[in-house]
Amino acid sequence: MKETAVKRALVVSLGGFGLFALAGCSGSGQAQDAADNLPNLEVQGLARIDCADSTVWGGDLEPTRGPYVQECWRGAPELPFDEEADDIMYSILAATDAVDVTDAVCPQDALYASAAVACRAANEGDVLYRVVVALTDPATVVGTLPDEPTDEQIDDALAGAQVEVLVATQEVPEATT
């Protein structure tokens, strides 16, 4: 079933993210600069939370080791979750010399009752920026949609839906260089 595959892809993506974050313990000035370049998502109506308190991936994230960082945020942005991921990544790209590597690093965006997630990634030198935006209650949002929704109906249902956001830096995995 597609929903199981999406859930599995999310766990693999986030699990792999934790492994890569742990692998990058050597650190550099570039990694510290990257951490300083992460956007403040309060301007987008999100509140910073402890990643351990996340309802989406709270216990599944491995803690990062300096100079790499991970931040978790929660809120109900005006944009649909996939557009919110784009907006956050655009902020990172505008503030850095990073290059978008989403296609090489992230699974496709998914919207199912069991999981709704959008991943974006960018590379700058030895640092990978990662943005993951997920609905906290995808079943409720999907449940409001008609059987064959239009793109506009989907966007309307997603706008203002509660999300959690993971924004992080990590060492670049060899597969993306």
C-alpha positions in Angstrom: 0.0 0.0 0.0 1.2 3.5 -0.8 0.8 4.9 2.7 3.1 2.2 4.2 5.7 3.0 1.5 5.5 6.7 2.4 5.8 6.1 6.1 8.8 3.8 5.4 10.4 6.4 3.2 10.0 9.1 5.9 11.5 6.9 8.5 14.4 5.9 6.2 15.0 9.5 5.2 15.0 10.8 8.8 16.9 7.8 10.1 19.6 8.3 7.4 19.6 12.0 8.4 20.5 11.0 11.9 23.3 8.7 10.8 24.8 11.4 8.6 24.5 13.9 11.4 26.5 11.6 13.7 29.1 11.0 11.1 29.9 14.6 10.8 31.7 15.1 14.1 34.9 16.8 12.7 33.2 20.1 12.2 34.5 23.3 10.6 34.1 27.1 10.5 31.9 26.5 7.5 29.6 24.3 9.6 29.3 27.0 12.3 28.6 29.6 9.6 25.9 27.3 8.2 24.3 27.0 11.6 24.3 30.8 11.9 22.5 31.0 8.5 19.5 29.0 9.5 16.4 31.1 9.2 14.4 32.3 12.2 11.0 30.7 11.5 9.1 32.9 14.0 8.6 35.4 11.1 6.6 32.6 9.4 4.4 32.1 12.5 6.2 29.1 13.8 7.4 28.5 17.4 10.6 26.7 18.2 10.2 23.5 20.1 12.5 20.9 21.6 13.0 18.2 18.9 12.3 15.6 21.6 8.8 17.1 22.0 7.9 16.7 18.3 4.8 14.6 17.7 6.1 13.7 14.2 9.7 12.5 14.9 10.3 13.3 18.6 12.0 10.1 19.6 13.3 9.1 16.2 16.0 11.8 15.6 19.6 11.2 16.7 21.0 14.3 18.4 23.5 16.2 16.3 27.0 16.9 17.4 28.6 20.4 17.1 29.2 22.2 14.9 26.1 20.7 13.2 22.7 21.7 14.5 19.0 20.7 14.2 16.1 22.9 15.1 12.4 21.9 15.4 9.5 24.3 14.9 5.7 23.9 15.1 2.9 26.1 13.9 0.1 26.6 11.3 1.6 28.5 8.4 -0.6 30.1 5.8 1.2 28.1 3.0 0.5 24.4 2.3 3.3 22.2 3.9 5.2 21.6 0.6 5.2 25.3 -0.2 6.4 26.1 3.3 9.3 23.7 2.7 10.1 25.6 -0.5 9.9 28.9 1.3 12.2 27.9 4.1 14.7 26.5 1.5 14.5 29.7 -0.5 15.5 31.6 2.7 18.5 29.4 3.1 19.5 29.7 -0.5 19.2 33.5 -0.4 21.3 33.7 2.7 24.1 31.4 1.5 25.9 30.2 -1.6 24.3 26.8 -1.2 23.0 24.8 -4.2 19.7 22.9 -4.2 20.3 19.2 -4.1 16.8 18.1 -3.1 16.4 15.6 -6.0 19.6 13.8 -4.9 18.8 13.7 -1.2 15.1 13.7 -0.5 12.2 11.4 -1.3 9.3 12.9 -3.2 6.7 14.9 -1.3 3.9 12.8 0.0 0.3 13.4 1.2 -1.4 10.4 2.7 -3.6 10.0 5.8 -0.7 8.2 7.6 2.0 10.7 6.6 2.4 14.0 4.9 6.0 15.2 4.4 8.1 17.5 2.2 11.9 17.4 2.3 14.3 19.9 0.8 18.1 20.0 0.8 20.9 22.3 -0.2 24.7 21.8 -0.3 27.4 24.4 0.4 30.9 23.2 0.5 31.2 20.6 3.3 27.7 21.3 4.7 24.3 20.0 3.8 21.2 22.0 4.8 18.0 19.9 5.3 14.4 21.1 5.7 11.7 18.6 6.5 8.1 19.8 6.9 5.4 17.4 8.0 1.7 17.6 8.9 1.1 16.7 12.6 -2.4 15.3 11.8 -2.5 14.3 8.1 -5.5 12.0 8.6 -7.7 15.0 9.6 -6.6 17.0 6.6 -6.9 14.2 4.1 -10.3 13.3 5.6 -11.7 16.7 4.6 -10.9 16.2 1.0 -13.4 14.9 -1.6 -12.6 11.6 -3.4 -10.9 13.3 -6.3 -9.8 16.7 -5.1 -8.5 19.4 -7.3 -5.1 21.0 -6.7 -7.0 24.1 -5.4 -9.0 22.0 -2.9 -5.8 20.3 -1.7 -4.0 23.6 -1.2 -7.1 25.1 0.6 -7.1 22.1 3.0 -3.4 22.3 3.6 -3.2 26.1 4.2 -3.2 26.7 7.9 -2.8 23.1 8.8 -0.6 22.3 11.8 3.0 21.3 10.8 6.3 20.5 12.4 9.5 21.6 10.8 13.0 20.2 11.1 15.8 22.5 9.9 19.3 21.2 10.2 22.9 21.2 9.1 25.0 18.1 8.6 28.1 16.9 6.9 27.6 16.3 3.2 27.0 12.6 2.5 29.3 11.3 -0.3 26.2 10.5 -2.5 25.4 14.2 -2.9 28.8 15.5 -3.9 
